Amino acid sequence: MTTLFQKGRIHVARLTALGWPILSSAVAALLAIVGLVQPTWSYEVNAGGGSLSRRTYLWTWLIQENYEQGVWDGTLITPYAGPSFGEFRMREMVGTVYLVALLLAIALLVLVAMQYAARSRKLPVKALTVVQVFAIGLGFAVISLALLTIPPAATTDVAPFVSGFFGATTVGGIAVTWGPGLSWWLWLVSTILALVVFVVPFAQGGMGRRVSTPG
């Protein structure tokens, strides 16, 4: 037990030695990657009494879960490319959001690699800044793209009363809600982390120096 504890402390010390910018960027990249396999938007119809239907939109398929009297009644997975799928605008908009999110994940991984390389060699600060700005821009792009394009697509393909990225209404006494899935929140947090990593050195006056590690 002592040996495991000591090994754990060594690993923690090694991670801590990387510095908070690298760790924060790594977490941001991890969140962006995990977001690629999570739903980005959901639509739920609750008829009461435990009768509920929830549709969640992922990158390449739609998952519909049904519950009757609070008991799971089945899950239907429909690929966007399948012959029975007819929500063409949703497919186009959701697919575009995920493609931009993929670019975000790649940009963050490149950023982490550059930050790690900067520990042992000099890197032009402009190169690192460009990658940071690019990653942050992609983060805001994927967040905004979902906010702006999914609602009108959902109005056409899902339900005509869908208004906005978040929302709730009652139709014939049945409660209907819609809003972002887990992936959108993960990309939001990922973008915020990347922004913090970019802004804090400016506040500390560190972006005027070349990125290097002494010794």
N, C-alpha and C positions, 0 to 999 in steps of 0.2 A: 504494500500500500504506500509506504514511504517512497519507494522507487518511482511508482506511478505519479505520485504527487510532485516529486522532484522533476520528472520528465515534463509534467504538465507546466510547471513553473518555467522550465527552460523554453518550451514552445511559446508560452505567453510572452516571455522576455524577448524572444526573437521577433515575434509579431509586433510587439511594442516598439522595438528598435527600428522597424520600417518607417515609423512616423505616421502621424494622423492623416496627412494628405493621401498617402498611398492606401492606407487602410480604408479611408472614407471613399476613395475612388473605387477600390476593389468591392466594397459593399454596394456601391451604386451600380457597378457592372453586374454584380450577382443578382441584384433586384431586377435589373433590366432583362437579364436572361431568363429568370424565373417567370417574369411577366409574359414572355413569349408563349408559355404553355398554360396560361390562365385565361379565363374569359375576360373580355374587355367591356361587355355590356350585357345587361339582363332585363328581362321583361316578365313580370309575375302577375298572375290572375288568381285572386283569392276569393272563392265563392262562400267562404265561411264553413263552419262545421268540420274543419280539417280538409276540405276539398281545395286543392291548390295545384296550379300548373306553373312551372317556371322554365323559361327559355333563356339559355346563356349562349353567347356567341363567342367562339374561340377563333383561332386563325383559319382553320380549314374545315370546321364542322360546327353544327348547331346541336346543342344538347337540350332535350326537353324532358324534365322530370315531372311526374304526376303523383299526387297524393290524394287518397280518398279516406275521409274520416281520420286524418292524421297518420295514415299508414301508407308507406310507399307503394305505388301501384304500377311502377314501371318507368324505364328510362329509354328514350328514343334518341339515337345518335344519327344525324343526317349530314353526310359530307356535302360541302358546297358544290362539289363537282358532280354530285349524284343526279340522276334524271328526275328524281322527285322533288328536288329543291328548286323553289321558284322565287326566292327573295333575292333577285339579282342586284338591286341597288345596295342592299345590306352586305351582300357578298363582296361587292366592289369596294365599298367604303371601309368595312372591317378589314379586308385584306390589305388595303392601302395603309391603314393605321399600323398593322403588324409589320409591314415591310419597313416603314420608317422606324419602328421600334427596334427592328433587327439592326438597322444602321446605327441607332443609338447604342445598342449593346456592343457593337464592334468598335465604335469610336471610344467608348469607355474602356474597353480592353486595351486599345492602343494607348490611351492615356495612362493606364496603370503601368504598362510596359515601359513607357517613356519616363515616368516618374521613378520606376525602379532602376532604369539604366542611369538616371541622373545621379544616383547615389555613388557611382564609381567613376563617372566620367562627366565632363562638361557638356552641357547641351545648350544650344541657343534658347534663351528664354522666349523668343518669338515663336519658335517651333512648338513649344509646350503650350503657349498661350493660344495659338491657332487651333490646336487640337481641343483644348478646353472650351473655347468659344464654339467650335463646331459641335462638340458633344452637347453643350448646354442648348444651343440652337435646335438640335435634333430633339432634345427633351421637350422643349416648349412646343416644337412642331407636332410631335406625336400627341401631346396633351390637347393642344388646340384643335388638331385635325379631328380627333374623336369628338370633341365638344361641338364642332361646327358641322361635321358631315354625317354623323350617325343619326341625329334626330330627324332630319328631313328624309333620310333613307328609311328610317323606321316608320315615319308617317305614311310613306307610300307602301311599304311592304308588310309592316306588322299591324299597325292600327292607326286610323286617321286622326285620333285624338292625342297621339303622342306629341308632346310639346316640350322641347328642351332635352338636355342630356339627363337631367334628374327630373322626376315628376311623380305625381300620384293623382288619381281621380277615381270616381265611382261611376260605373256604367250599369244601369239597371239593377242597382243594389249590390253589384259585385265590385270589390276593391281591386284596382289595378295600379301597380307601381312599376317604375322602371328607373334604371340608373347604371352607373359604372360598375364593372366587375373588378375583380382583384387586380388584374393586370394594369388597369388605368391608375389605380392607387400606387402600385409598385413603381410605375414609370414616373409618377409625380414625385414620390420620395427620392427616387434615383436622381431626378433632375435637380431637386433641392440640394442634395448632397454634393453634386457636381458644381452647383452654383456656389456653395459655401467654400469648397476647396479653391475655387477661382477667386472669390472676393476677399477672403481672409488675408492672403498674402499682400493684396493691395492695401488693405487697412494697416498691415504691419510694415508696409514699405519695402516688401521683399521682391516685388516683381521687376524691379529695376536691375536686379543682379542676375548673372548667369546662374543657371541651375547646376549646382555642383556640390560635392561632399568633400570637406577638407581631408587631407591626408592622402 
